[in-house]
Amino acid sequence: MELNAQERLKVGEVIELQIGPIAHGGHFVARHNGQVIFVRHGITNELVKIKITAVSSKIAHADVIEVLTAAPSRVVAPCKYVGRCGGCDFQHINLQTQRELKAEIINEQFMRIGKIDLAQLGFDLKVFEVDPADGLHWRTRMDFAVSPAGKIGFYGARSNEVVEIQECLIADERMNVSDLASRSWKSDARVEVAVSSTSEVSVMRSGRSISGPTQIVEQVGGNSFKISPEAFWQSHKMAPTTLVKVVLAQLGIKKNDHLCDLYSGVGLFAAAILNEISDQGFITLIESDKTAIADARKVFMNKQNVKILQGLVAQQLPIVKRADLILLDPPRTGAGEVVIKQIIKLKPRKIVYVACDPAALARDAKFLLDSGYKLDHISAYDLFPMTQHIECVAGFSPAKD
């Protein structure tokens, strides 16, 4: 229905409405005069006043400015920057409900994008809690923007404006954010901080080290990784241990298996898998990032049954002639149809997919199901509490005739 000029929402307009269901991306859906509005800082079924912040031809965006009827799950946000800083989406919602909403998002994405009904397949999906139980001080990697005044902060939601901060409640306390906030920085800089599991703290300014080691040591399950602070590493302090355990349980490794570790990073999963295979077993890592590749070559130095290929997965995977098992942990965009088709050609008996975006996972799951595989496991973990992000692990195996 085409809205006339009087009915169209305008930026700055304040209206009263009821909040609808959760949407992927940290928003809730609401409607006004037939127009869809993505609303931040609300909760389903709340009666609120919202202020319109952006309008396009199809949708509008808005922030809650007053709660008239609060949901039972609404809490006082622990962070004083809530509503301004764009880093967290759900500080106003209790953690149990955050996880329930994330499960709802996964189910909705699988249904809408993948045409896959997880409940019909027998999955009663839950998002598992991961320590710390209060959902704070879990993040070991932070990338701060710098304001024109030379102070660290984060961009506001859908904004280029830096919200200056003196503390961050999801940052690992060992970062000492208040100290970083007290300094003056060049306004065109980025301030990147990494804290390792061995309590080393690296601070970089726009990619250059200014304090702490230029190589940090991460330890997971008896394996040690000496890596560059800027190399990809799971940001939640408990994520490496949690995900390695789930992945190993799902792969069902045999001693002489050949395994492909796609988007392998520095080799977190490969190092754990190496302990499970024999000399007849073999692991191929494929990674495009040069920093991660350099770190992985050091981690697996002198390991005769490990091969490391540098480049895009779609370009390097055709080199591989055998793979009993496929493990993939792609970036937020997922693997995509080309890579999924290449995986299918190898006829692995098990595919384990670690995903940080349920939409991409749902799309790729449909490709796999359409290619003769079945979904035999899916679990989710709250490795990004207070934010809308979710980590899933899915397992696929050939469908029986």
C-alpha positions in Angstrom: 0.0 0.0 0.0 1.4 3.4 -1.1 1.4 5.9 1.8 0.5 9.5 1.0 2.7 12.3 2.1 0.7 12.9 5.3 1.1 9.3 6.4 4.8 8.9 5.8 7.0 8.9 8.9 9.5 11.7 9.3 12.8 11.8 11.1 12.4 13.2 14.5 8.7 12.3 14.7 7.6 10.7 18.1 4.8 8.1 18.0 3.3 5.6 20.4 3.0 1.9 19.5 3.4 -1.7 20.6 6.7 -3.5 19.9 6.5 -6.7 17.8 8.8 -9.6 17.3 12.6 -9.7 17.4 14.5 -9.2 14.1 18.0 -10.3 13.1 20.3 -7.4 13.7 19.5 -6.2 17.2 16.1 -4.6 16.3 12.5 -5.3 17.1 9.8 -4.9 14.4 6.9 -2.5 14.8 4.3 -1.1 12.4 2.6 2.2 12.0 0.1 3.0 9.3 1.3 -0.1 7.5 5.0 1.0 7.6 7.6 -1.3 9.0 9.8 0.2 11.7 13.0 -1.4 13.1 13.2 -0.3 16.7 16.2 -0.4 19.1 16.0 -0.6 22.9 12.5 -2.1 23.0 11.1 -5.6 23.9 8.3 -7.6 22.3 4.8 -6.6 23.5 6.0 -3.4 25.2 3.9 -0.2 24.8 6.4 2.6 24.1 7.1 6.0 22.6 9.6 5.9 19.8 11.5 8.6 18.0 12.1 8.1 14.2 15.8 8.2 13.4 15.9 7.3 9.7 13.3 6.7 6.9 13.6 5.0 3.6 11.0 4.1 0.9 10.3 0.7 2.6 11.3 0.9 6.3 12.1 3.3 9.1 14.4 3.1 12.1 13.7 4.3 15.5 14.8 4.4 19.2 12.6 3.9 22.2 12.5 7.1 24.2 9.9 6.2 26.8 8.5 2.8 28.0 4.8 3.1 28.9 4.2 -0.6 29.6 7.4 -2.6 30.4 8.0 -6.2 29.6 8.8 -8.5 32.6 12.2 -9.1 31.1 13.2 -5.4 31.1 16.1 -4.6 33.5 18.0 -1.5 34.4 21.0 -1.5 32.0 24.3 -1.8 33.9 26.0 0.5 31.4 25.7 4.2 31.5 26.2 4.6 27.8 23.2 2.5 26.8 21.1 4.1 24.2 24.0 6.1 22.8 26.9 3.6 22.3 26.3 1.3 19.4 28.3 -1.6 20.9 25.6 -3.4 22.8 22.0 -4.1 21.7 20.4 -5.9 24.7 21.7 -4.4 27.9 18.0 -3.6 28.8 17.0 -7.3 28.7 17.7 -9.9 31.2 20.2 -12.6 30.1 17.8 -15.5 30.0 15.4 -13.6 27.7 18.4 -12.5 25.5 19.2 -16.1 24.9 15.5 -17.0 24.2 15.3 -14.1 21.7 18.5 -15.3 20.0 17.0 -18.8 19.7 14.0 -17.2 18.1 16.2 -15.4 15.6 18.0 -18.7 14.6 14.7 -20.5 14.1 13.2 -17.6 12.1 16.3 -17.3 9.9 16.3 -21.0 9.1 12.6 -20.9 8.3 12.7 -17.7 6.2 16.0 -18.1 4.4 16.6 -21.8 4.4 13.0 -23.0 4.4 14.1 -25.3 7.2 11.8 -25.9 10.1 14.2 -26.8 13.0 11.4 -27.9 15.3 10.0 -30.2 12.6 13.4 -31.8 12.3 13.3 -32.5 16.1 15.6 -29.7 17.3 14.4 -27.9 20.5 17.0 -25.1 20.0 18.4 -23.4 23.0 21.2 -20.8 23.3 23.6 -22.1 26.0 25.0 -19.8 28.7 28.7 -19.4 28.8 30.7 -18.0 31.8 30.9 -15.3 33.0 27.2 -15.7 34.1 26.6 -12.0 34.4 27.4 -11.4 30.7 30.1 -8.8 31.5 33.9 -8.5 31.0 34.1 -11.3 28.5 35.5 -9.6 25.5 39.3 -10.0 25.0 39.6 -8.1 21.7 38.4 -4.5 21.4 38.7 -2.0 18.5 38.1 1.5 19.7 37.3 4.5 17.5 38.8 7.9 18.4 36.7 11.1 18.7 37.7 14.4 17.1 38.7 15.4 20.7 41.2 12.5 20.8 39.3 10.2 23.2 38.4 6.5 22.7 34.9 5.4 22.1 32.5 3.5 19.9 30.3 4.6 17.0 26.7 5.2 17.8 24.2 2.8 16.2 23.8 3.7 12.5 26.1 6.7 13.1 29.5 8.1 12.2 29.6 9.9 15.5 32.0 8.6 18.2 30.5 8.2 21.6 33.4 8.8 24.1 33.6 6.3 27.0 35.5 6.0 30.2 34.8 2.3 30.7 33.3 -0.7 28.9 31.4 -3.3 30.8 31.9 -6.1 28.3 35.6 -5.5 27.9 38.0 -7.8 29.8 39.0 -6.0 32.9 42.7 -6.6 32.2 42.5 -4.1 29.4 42.2 -1.3 31.9 39.9 0.7 29.6 39.8 3.6 32.1 43.5 4.1 31.6 43.1 4.1 27.8 40.3 6.6 28.1 42.4 9.0 30.1 45.0 9.3 27.3 44.8 11.6 24.2 45.0 9.9 20.8 45.3 11.1 17.3 41.8 11.6 16.0 42.3 9.6 12.9 43.6 6.6 14.8 42.1 3.2 15.8 43.0 1.8 19.1 43.1 -2.0 19.1 43.6 -4.0 22.4 44.1 -7.7 22.8 44.3 -9.7 26.1 45.6 -13.2 25.9 44.6 -16.2 28.1 48.1 -15.8 29.6 47.2 -12.2 30.7 49.4 -10.4 28.2 48.0 -7.1 27.0 48.8 -5.7 23.6 47.8 -2.2 22.6 48.1 -1.1 19.0 47.4 2.2 17.3 46.2 1.9 13.7 48.0 -1.4 13.4 51.3 -0.4 15.1 52.3 -1.7 18.5 52.6 0.9 21.2 52.7 -1.3 24.3 52.8 -4.9 25.3 54.2 -7.8 23.2 54.0 -8.0 19.5 53.3 -11.7 19.8 50.9 -13.0 22.5 50.5 -16.5 23.8 47.1 -18.2 23.8 46.7 -21.5 25.5 43.7 -23.8 24.8 43.4 -27.5 25.9 47.1 -28.1 26.3 48.0 -26.4 23.0 49.9 -23.1 22.9 49.6 -20.5 20.2 52.1 -17.7 19.7 50.2 -15.3 17.5 50.0 -11.7 16.4 47.5 -9.6 18.4 45.8 -8.5 15.1 45.2 -12.1 13.9 41.7 -13.4 14.2 40.9 -15.0 17.6 37.6 -15.7 19.2 36.8 -12.6 21.2 34.9 -14.3 24.2 37.4 -15.5 26.7 35.7 -18.9 27.0 34.9 -19.3 23.2 38.1 -21.2 22.2 37.6 -23.9 24.8 33.8 -24.1 24.3 34.0 -24.3 20.5 36.9 -26.8 20.4 35.0 -29.2 22.7 31.8 -29.0 20.6 33.6 -29.4 17.3 35.6 -32.4 18.4 32.4 -34.1 19.7 30.7 -33.5 16.4 33.5 -34.5 14.0 33.7 -38.1 15.1 37.4 -38.3 14.2 39.1 -41.6 13.2 42.9 -42.0 13.5 43.6 -42.1 9.7 41.1 -39.4 8.7 42.0 -36.6 6.2 40.4 -33.4 7.4 40.0 -30.0 5.7 39.9 -27.0 8.1 38.5 -24.1 6.0 38.9 -20.5 7.0 41.3 -22.0 9.5 42.8 -18.8 11.1 45.8 -19.6 13.1 44.8 -23.2 13.6 42.8 -23.3 16.8 40.7 -26.3 15.7 43.5 -28.0 13.7 45.8 -28.1 16.7 43.1 -29.9 18.8 42.3 -32.3 15.9 46.0 -33.1 15.4 46.0 -34.7 18.9 43.2 -37.1 17.7 44.7 -38.4 14.5 47.6 -40.8 13.8 50.6 -40.3 11.5 48.4 -41.7 8.7 45.9 -38.9 9.4 46.2 -35.6 7.6 45.0 -32.0 8.0 44.8 -29.3 5.3 44.3 -25.7 6.5 43.0 -23.1 4.1 43.2 -19.4 5.1 43.4 -16.1 3.1 44.7 -13.8 5.8 48.5 -13.4 5.6 49.0 -12.7 9.3 47.0 -15.8 10.3 48.9 -17.9 7.8 52.3 -16.7 9.2 51.2 -17.6 12.7 49.8 -21.0 11.6 53.1 -21.9 9.9 54.9 -21.3 13.2 52.2 -23.3 15.2 52.5 -26.3 12.9 56.3 -26.1 12.1 57.7 -29.5 11.5 54.3 -31.2 11.5 54.6 -33.5 8.5 50.9 -34.4 8.4 49.7 -30.7 8.2 49.5 -28.7 5.0 48.7 -25.0 4.9 47.3 -23.4 1.8 47.1 -19.6 1.6 44.3 -18.1 -0.5 40.6 -17.8 -0.8 38.8 -21.1 0.0 37.0 -21.2 -3.3 40.4 -21.0 -5.1 42.4 -23.4 -2.9 39.8 -26.1 -2.1 39.9 -27.7 -5.6 43.5 -28.6 -4.9 42.3 -31.0 -2.2 41.6 -34.5 -3.5 40.4 -36.3 -0.3 38.5 -35.1 2.8 36.8 -37.5 5.2 35.8 -34.6 7.3 35.2 -30.9 6.6 35.4 -28.2 9.3 34.5 -24.6 8.3 34.4 -21.4 10.4 33.8 -18.7 7.8 33.4 -15.0 8.3 30.0 -13.4 8.8 29.2 -13.7 5.1 29.3 -17.5 5.3 30.8 -19.9 2.8 28.4 -19.5 -0.1 27.2 -21.8 -2.9 30.5 -22.1 -4.8 32.4 -23.4 -1.7 29.5 -25.6 -0.6 29.5 -27.3 -4.1 33.2 -27.9 -3.8 32.7 -29.4 -0.4 30.0 -31.8 -1.7 32.4 -33.0 -4.5 34.7 -34.3 -1.8 31.9 -36.5 -0.3 32.9 -36.0 3.3 31.2 -38.2 5.9 30.8 -35.3 8.2 30.7 -31.5 7.8 30.9 -29.3 10.9 30.0 -25.7 10.4 30.9 -23.0 13.0 28.9 -19.9 12.3 28.7 -16.4 13.7 25.7 -15.4 11.5 22.6 -17.5 11.6 21.4 -16.0 8.3 24.5 -17.1 6.4 24.3 -20.5 8.1 20.6 -20.9 7.1 21.4 -20.1 3.5 24.4 -22.6 3.4 22.4 -25.2 5.2 19.8 -25.1 2.5 22.5 -25.6 -0.1 23.8 -28.7 1.8 20.3 -30.2 2.3 19.5 -29.7 -1.4 22.8 -31.5 -2.2 22.0 -34.7 -0.3 23.1 -33.9 3.2 21.0 -33.9 6.3 21.3 -31.6 9.4 22.0 -33.9 12.3 23.1 -31.3 14.9 22.7 -27.7 15.7 23.6 -25.9 18.9 24.1 -22.3 19.8 26.2 -20.5 22.4 25.9 -17.0 23.9 29.4 -15.9 23.1 28.4 -12.3 22.6 26.1 -11.5 25.6 24.5 -8.0 25.6 24.8 -7.9 21.8 22.7 -9.3 19.0 25.5 -11.7 17.8 25.2 -15.5 18.1 27.5 -18.4 17.6 26.2 -21.7 16.2 27.7 -25.1 15.5 25.9 -27.2 12.9 26.7 -30.8 11.9 25.8 -32.4 8.5 26.2 -35.9 7.2 25.1 -37.7 4.0 21.3 -38.4 4.0 20.4 -42.1 3.9 18.8 -43.4 0.8 
